[in-house]
Amino acid sequence: MAKSGSKARVPEDTTMHDLRHFYASVLIKNGATPKQVQKRLGHAKPSITLNVYTHLWEAEEDRTAGMMEATLGDVP
């Protein structure tokens, strides 16, 4: 790949497919929903996105208990 103005460099054998997976992984790691990733990648359905990337969402910490505690914590 030709050098750009960015300091970031990628290995010579990196493909556009590799970059696409990297892009999706970064979105997921930073909290993007399956629907948001689906739209960014141009998948026809969110199920396609989930079939490929479910393992990345599963790797995230389960925050659902904290969400309920934050909502119901002050309820007597």
N, C-alpha and C positions, 0 to 999 in steps of 0.2 A: 504494500500500500504506500502511496505517496505521503510524504510528511505534510502535516497541516500546521497551522499556527498553535495548535494545542500541545501542551507538554505531555499529554497522554499518548502512549504508544501501544499498539497491538502487535502480537506476533505476526510474522509474515504469512503464515498459513491460516489465519483467521478468515472465516467465511462470513458472508452476510447472514447466513443461518445462525452461526455462532453469536453474532452481534444481536440478532433478534431475540435469542434466548437470554442473553445478558440483559437486554433492555427489559424484557418481561420480568426477569428475576429481580431487578432493581425496583421496578414498580411494586411488585408483591412485597418485597422486604420493607418498603416504605409505606405500606398500608393500602395500596390500591385494591379495590374490590374486583372480583371476577368479571363483572360487567365492564368496569373501566378498562381492565387489561384486554378483554375481548374487543372492545371498540378500538383501542390503540393498535392492536395487532391485526385488525381487520377480519377476525374470525366471524363466520356467519352466525354462530350461536355461542353463548357462554359455556355450553357443555363441551365444546371443542377445547376451549381454553382450560376448563377444569380437567379434562382428560389428560392434558399434557402437563399441567402445572400444579395439580392438587397437592403433591408432596411438598411444595414450597409453602402453601398456606398451612398445611398440617404441621410444618416445622415451627411455625410461629407459636409463641406462648398463648395458651388459651386464657383470654381475658374476660370470658363471659361471666364468671363468678364475681369478679370485681365490678363489672357493669351493673349487675343486679344489686350488689352491696351498696354501690354509690347511689342507686335509685331508691332502694328500700331501707337503707341503713338507719334513717331517722324515723321510720314508721314504728309507732309503739306496738 
